[in-house]
Amino acid sequence: MSEIYLTNPKDKFHLVDLLRGLSAIVILIWHYHHFFWTPELGLVPDSPRQPFYSFLRPFYSDGYWAVQLFWLISGFVFSHVYSHTDTSGKEFFIRRFSRLNPLHFLTLCLIAVLQISSQKLFGYYQIIGINDLYHFFKCTLYSIFGFQVGSSFNTPFWSVSIGEGIFFLFFLTQGYIFSFGIFLSLSIIGFGATITNYGTPMWYFGMCACFFYTGVLIHYLVVKIKNNMTWWTLCCISLILFLYEYMGGQKIPFHNVEFFLFLPLLIFLVKLDLSGIFHNKQFIKFCDFISSLTYSSYLLHFPIQVLVLMVVKYYGMSQHII
């Protein structure tokens, strides 16, 4: 495996880790509308009833973008970590399984118990209506998206299940052909799948591949391209495209305008991390703490929301107090 283009294994990207943790917090804000779910109206996203609405409105309306940002950051982080190791397929699988599955199985069983209890108490499930045995086993096996009737059980896990498929593809490709060409090709393939399969299961997989492998490419090029002017030019072009898309109403046939915003954001933070400007001990501890909450907060918040709704309804309280 060639090492001429790789970042230094001692480099620590604390700002990137912080951004990854903040993306999980944004998802929590986006999902706040779950608290206003009712069996009559269903989900009503972006409601002015949500707290601090005028201040947090971008997160209430477009907070789902954070999932794509997480995939982009994951591509960079995976590339940085695994380009410096000779991890075997067995070791890679054990690491991922031991990190993800205990909490996944715990929250899956917890949400199953809560939804069964809700059905017994109120005659309906909370927020998500498909909670049968078939989907329970599909969730257990990670086979969530593309083979289900609709959202089920601990629904936020869908993005993790898609990501894991792309992550294993990354491990296979980086183990044999760690090159610019293969990663660029996979990113372009994902881009094409995103454009041509809008609204289908392939759209989600293509979107994940596009963002993830773009993150991998940023890692690949960050050491190869020393000229900062090149990076700033790329960032400016990307921001212009974002404004053109976002302000102009999707004039380019790309369904993820946030891509053009997240690309320069990640590059900017990577450059700041490499400069070492913010690397004091207290700030590093803060970044590590926020980053460490990413997976747990992502999987635990939905069961907590279901539990809160059940308590509120059981005691006849108004959902306006939430």
Buried (B, 14 or more C-beta within 10 A) or exposed (E): EEEEBBBEEEBBBBBBBBBBBBBBBBBBBBBBBBBBBEEEEEEEBBEEEBEEEEEBBEBBEBBBBBBBBBBBBBBBBBBBEBBBEEBEEEEBEEEBEEEBEEBBEBBBBBBBEBBEBBEEEBEEBBBBBBBEEEBBEBBBEBBBBBEBEEBBBBBBBBBBBBBBBBBBBBBEBBBEEBBEEBBBEBBBBBBEBBBEBBEEEBBBBBBBBBBBBBBBBBBBBBBEEEEEEEBBEBBEEBBEBBEBBBEEEEEEEBBBBBBBBBBBBBBBBBBBBBEEEBBEEEBBEBBBEBBEBBBEBBBBBBBBBBBBBBEBBEEEEEBEEB
